[in-house]
Amino acid sequence: MAEKTLHAVYDDDDKLLDAVKKIKAAKYEIEEVYTPFPVHGLEKAMGLSDTRIAITSFIYGCIGFCFSIWMMNYIMILDWPQNIGGKPSFSYLENMPAFVPIMFELTVFFAAHLMVITFYLRSKLWPFKKAENPIPETTDDKFLIEIKFDGSEKELKKLINKTDVLEVKVHINKKSSHE
Amino acid sequence: MYKLTKNIKILSFSLMILGLVGLAYGFYTAPHSIEESKAIVASYSHGDHGSDHDLDSGHKDDSHNSDNAIASDHSEEYNKLDHQSDEHSVSHDEHVYHQLSNRPWSALYVAALFFFLISLGTLAFYAIQRASQAGWSPILFRVMEGITGYLLPGSIIILIFLILSTMHLNHLFIWMDPEVVNHDEIIKAKSGYLDSQFFIGRAIFYILGWNLYRFFSRKFSIAQDQSNDVSNHKKNFKISAGFLAFFIVTESMMSWDWIMSVDPHWFSTLFGWYVFASMFVSGITMIAMITIYLKSQGYLSGANHNHLHDLAKYMFGVSIFWAYLWFSQFMLIWYANIPEEVTYFITRMEDYALPFWGMLVTNLIFPFLLLMNSDYKRINWFIVTAGVVILMGHYIDFYNMIMPSTVGDQWYIGIPEIGGIMFFGGLFIYVVFNTLSKVPLEPSGDPLFKESEKFVY
């Protein structure tokens, strides 16, 4: 684990983006960036790999689609066939057009909800979780870059001060940290 | 500056010539009397009917007489249903004769309509870009203007066709026949709107409006290149917004007039939207494909995969929109099951099973799965593959709108249909690329041009 942590605070997303690019160009490892809202292009500037959440969403959508077919078949054909508008109530296929809205809704429902839950799990977010952001202002109007490093902070501070920074702080990490 | 190449010229002219031959063959082989029509039908059922004709619905046996009569909107049959079967058979032969002689006309009409509507859909897309001051698309304006170059020739062809129809050269629009109207209470009630002169007057009104917008918008667009203020751009914005309001009303009425009225008993309240979705997605697909072609020839270097990504998103989204409207129209009619409404779908499901269900695969499922992934929307051959299938699917869509009412179960995608596609396709290619070669491909004077060049998705 790195010895020290540097926190650089910005008050504008463009300034932040610019700083991230400069820090990356100087080959420093950015641990995390805290922003009050999603900053467009930040993930590219930080060099994060692409999200795989779209793939999970597709899989969940397929599950929802299959579930809706099974569910409507069970409800309307197997368990309790009903005569609605004189439509044949003993055949799934001949009743299918009536089920399409349900198939659509459940596909969207599964894809959306399970994707959000997956996102929470993957980001280690759950109820009553203690906030990780070093300063509470990052939920208001400030942007914060967190850099972990070893050795002297002189070089890094010089680099950060060249950017349009509001405030720079260096913390010495406790050795006994549970991390 | 794009230069019209020899290859394009050769391609378009050979397509046009082959298409003309195909259409002429269609008109030549169409029956000119009831006897000829009977001979043709007989040759179908005795000849190669046994071999695999995938596109052939196989409903050509005479045992389907009564079904056909019920499904068709031709009122002569409608009223004679309870007559003796001999008489019925005679009227059936006459009916089949009308259908067979309608076929080359319908083949010509569907293809003419399809390519004209691609151009009109592109014009609507272009006007939306202008009116919304979109920053990403100005680099593609000249491509769009190239496609809308076909608007004038295309609309003149349609207008001539409609005038010929009112002169009874064909029987696509049965409400134009006073004999039919006299025996048909439903059409009689609509005769105030479905009147030949009013019909042509409306057609001229729509066509004039669309072409005027296209003319002035193109003029301002070219003038903007040379000017050092944004007055032309502002004028274009204003007329585009006005055009969109005009368009959404006239487009809807156009779809009732030119497409829905071939089936004068039937109506659908969202038909205008449905036709719009079809022409819109075809137009956007055509923009993407022509952009890719021009890029492959070394032109339009400013347009990159970011712009194609946006076009592919529209292709994906509007394909779903089309399916949504298709289904909305289908499900309500299916559920309510009102006889005069439901015949529309019964004809299509029974006699047109393959194109009717097949178009759901080509127009929804295929582009949906192919273009779902964000990365695939940037890959040229994915866009082109999806585009070719979408265009084929939407030709089939228009085919399904016109043919069941005009040729009934006597349909086949054969020489006249393919000839029609080739002729209008060739004309379309020639006019579009000729228009593209007239002015610089990049509207460098547009105030949003820089933004478009730098656009990154």
Interface residues (C-beta under 8 A of the other chain):
Chain A: A54 F58 G85 G86 K87 P97 A98 V100 P101
Chain B: F327 F330 M331 W334 Y335 A336 N337 M372 N373 S374
